[in-house]
Amino acid sequence: MVFLGFGKACLLRENPGDRDRAVGYLRKAAEAIEGSRGGLRDPALQQSFLSQHAPLYWMIARTLHHEKRDAEAFAAAEEGKAR
């Protein structure tokens, strides 16, 4: 979850480019979470695991929206809903 921490740290800073870096780190965190669910065989456990991490997708969507990247924000929000 190092990427999640880096992403949150970038969001706390307000320097140019920090939000873009935050989105990159948060997406890497989402990829890591998606990859780790493969070890879970029970579909109910997979769903429970991913639903715990759904707020990550909302964080990505909100950050993209602030950057006026609404199409990407919408896609991230849809991913979050699917979780």
ABEGO torsion letter per residue (X at the ends): XAAAAAAAAAAABABBGAAAAAAAAAAAAAAAAAAAAAABABAAAAAAAAAAAAAAAAAAAAAAAAAGBAAAAAAAAAAAAAX
